[in-house]
Amino acid sequence: MPAVAIDLAVLLPPDTRAGVERVNARFNAAAGHGFRFDATHHPHVTLSQHFVNADRLTEVCASVATVLGGLPPLNLEITGARAGRTAQVLVVAPTPALQRLHEQLMNTLAPYEIPGDAAAFQRDDDPPRDADVAWVTRFRVDSSFARFDPHITVGIGPDPVTATPFTFTARTIVVCRLGRFCTCRDRLAHWTL
C-alpha cells in the first residue's frame, strides 16, 4: 500500500499571498537550499500533516469534507515573525476557530494514518530531507493539539523576517501533496468556505 504525504492547509487570499511571495523572493532557493512560491508551491497555514494510503485518498477527502461542511471563512491574524529551526515564519494567532478546526481534522484523519517514507512526497523537485519525513511522522506527537503552532513559512535560511501585524480572511482549504521542506505542493482537493 503506497503512502502519500499530505498537508491539510489554509491557502492565503491573493493579496496576502502576493505579500508573502515578495518576502519569499529574498531567500536563496538554489539547489535544494530553499523554495520559491509558484503555481505548485503554495504559501499556507498547515492544519494537519499525515501519511495516508494513496488508494484511500478519495475517502480521506470525503472525511475532510464532512468537517468543513458549513464552516464559515476563517478570520486570521499575523502577529509577527520568528525564526524556526531552518525556516523564517509569520506567526498566526491561534484563534479558537482555527484550533477547533485543527483538532477536528486530526481526530477525523487518525484512522487513515499509516507509516510513510521519502517515497510518499512529491518527487518532481529536490527530494525530501530526512527532517521532512520525520516532521510528518511525528506531527501528531510533536505539533498537534496543545502543541499546534499555526504559522506561514516564508523562506529557508538565517535572514530574519519582520512583519507588521495584519489580518486576512481565508476561504480556501486544500489537501496538498507535501514536498521538500514540507512545502504545500500540488493540490489534490480543495474546498471553499
Secondary structure by P-SEA (a helix, b strand, c coil): cbbbbbbbbbbbcaaaaaaaaaaaaacccccccccccccccccccccccccccccaaaaaaaaaaaaaccccccccccccccccccbbbbbccccaaaaaaaaaaaaaaccccccccccccccccccccaaaaaaaaacccccccccbbbbbbcccccbbbbbccbbbbbccccccccccccccccccccccc
